[in-house]
Amino acid sequence: MIHNHQTRARHQTPVHHWRALLLTSLLLAACGSDEQSDSSLTSSPQIGSATEDSLAETSLPDEPTSEIDTTDLSYFYFSYDDSASTASRDLTLFYLDQGQTPLANWGRAYEYLNAETFGAFNSQTVGPFEVSIGAYNTTASELMVNSEHAYFTALGIDIQGPSLTKDARDNLVLTLLVDTSGSMDSPFYNGTYETIDGLDTRIELVKYGLDKLRFSLKAGDVVNLVEFNTAASTLLEGWHYDLDSGSDTVNTAALANYFDQLVANGSTNLDAGIQQAYRVALRTFDASKDNRVIMLTDAYANTGETNVDVIANNLTLNDQEGIYFSGIGIGADFDSDFLDELTDAGKGTYSAMVTPADASRLFGDGFMRFVDVAVRDVLFMLDYPQNWEHRVSAAEESSTDADAIQTINYSYNSEQFFFEAFSADTEFASSDEITLQIRWKDNDGVTQQDSLTVTMGDILDTGTSQIQAAAAVTALAELVSTNTHCSDIAASGLLTLNNEHDTYLRYKTAIEDYCSITSDVHYAD
């Protein structure tokens, strides 16, 4: 039985996050291995519980009301990354390709999962999403968990948002905010790299990407160009893509001339740049079009306001005006933590442009992620049987209090994969029900809600290849974060699975590369 329904709001006792080592073991249990992983890459915070009053008084506007059952303690709200980031994955794979060890703070598994494609396996429509849910049973020993419970199960949930083509998307008012500080004249990578068209510096990489961007625009789009270094200035305001003239190349030739004028010098007044970009974006705001600000920077703010929380406040205020923000980190060593916090506040995407190949990808097929929001203010909730105990979560945020979770804006042509695991002191019954509830705002700003309920009988041993692929993805993130080691992965059997999924094979190779680069002697054994 699989059905959609409205889910009652419920209250739950605290849930424990487990180290990443454990989740990888869980995800390989179906194949008789001892793989380990989790989503909490550096710490394992306990999820806070909410009182009945705090849950009932959630600040979500126009929230569907329902009776609260205080006897049921088995649900939680969650988010797999507030900013739909992919940067840490992009940087990690680039470094491995160059034979370099990735930085430990890049080991954020949810960003790796956001960047990859797993594919639907028993898709059901839930509101604006296509949802697949799979599960398999495992053991405490495979999890390496000291527990009196005898039974364990893992869930894999694939979420796919609406798709959209360039021709079908709404027109766009795009404000490009470009860092032209002196640091942008530095090489985009300090090691040996076979570049494209003689590109070397970060500012050259930016101009290369913007030239690719021209061909993702269409008739009716509007473009603004703002630069910032020691101060901020507007180079172009209100440029309109000609509705009547010829090809993309002809129509955007004037843009190419403006992009060519970008020159790096001075210090980095990032706050001034954001303020100027939003002044321009507000002046050219068009309610009939999508309004976006995209910043390209190495994010090393050193002039003017440098407090990320203060700078982020501008993004929060302007998000309320419907001008959404996205960030692209330039080069192999941009300040990823700083940019991640900014895009969390702006509810926009956050990616890395390390090489010219990244520029072609981001401003080609990947451009839709930056310019058109498919579903706004999305919040997920998972409801499970009262006799289950929540043991593992790969979410960036998880809580029984909806107000504690930052909602996300879901881009077109995007996908997320969720890992959650549970234990029980009795065998999981085929009639046991799991419900995924999704809330979002429609185009009128009214909160909508839909949910999908499945039974264990419906989903057991479903989506195995996708879950194994996700296991390899999270395992690499855990290696990078140093929460697990190559010897643990070798013992788990992760790299010996009979799995031809493209994502699994790519990450199997990446794990082997990581272990070779770091010379883990235990792995060699």
C-alpha angles and dihedrals in degrees: 000000000000120000142158120234146148111275125218117238109249140182128234140192118246118294126212126230112215128210118273091251090071099052095055088054089049095051093053095047093099089064095047094254134130101231119157136206148129138175102247097091102185109009137021107223121189113243111243121236123229129224120237090252095050091049093048092049097054111156095225104128118242091000113181106256123227140161114277115229105208093186092067114077100176119102140078140187118231148174128206096213124334095227102037087238126185101170100104090053092048092051093045095052091046092052092048090050088054093049092250130131112248119234115265093234089064090069096102106140096196090060090053090049091049090054097052137075119227104164135228120282108177101006122194126179114246112176107302093343138083109224131194121186125190134170144181135186125247140167139252091247092055087050093045088227124148101223140142089220115103100199133061134176135184128211126208115194123188116198120192122185128208118294127227138180129219092252093051099044123101119260117270140226100203123189111193113203111195127191107225097170120135094264089065088069088066122100114276087227126020095205131071112296132165099231132199124248092349094296113162115149132063093245090052088051090051092051090048090053094046089052088056089048091063090072094053091061124089141195111298097030120128124211132198124185122204125174130195135194121131086347135004129252138176115241098175132013129183099000107172125208103236110250095202110037129087137270131356089253093057095041095051100039090102090056091054089056091054092047090052090059093065109114127174120236142123131029131309117267096171095166092055089050093053093047092049092046092054093046088056092042091052092049091052096037114142117188090201091061138052110265117209141169117203118188122200112196147130084233099227099141110191106150131062116352110006101168106113093209092055092046091047090056089072089056093050092051094047093045085065088057090056096253104128124204132218131176134210118196112217123218134001098291108037118143097271096176092054094049092045091057092049095051091045087059093045093045089228136128122275122203142161126243101194100150140016088260088060090050091054091048098046096046095037122045092354097053094095090069090066103044113038128047111209100187126014132215096003120187126181128206128186120205121192140170118294093237092059123091119214106234111163135028130177093192122121089222130022131167144142087235113080090204090062092063122077111225119231136220110234115219125217117262093022136128137193131193122208129204121199130160136194142186134205139183092230130049116278108256122224087234094056109121130219120189127198111199122194126194124189141153121254124220090277092055094251116140114242129189137198134161144194123218121196133175126227087246089059098051110025112126091003124133094016097153092049092049091049089051089051088049090058091047093052092043091059091049090051092050091051092049089048091233087125136019140228091253090059092051091048091051092048095062092232094137095048098058119126094236126136096184108135094229092049092051093047093051093043087060092045091052091050089049092050093050091047093049093048092044094226101189092195090059091052089055 
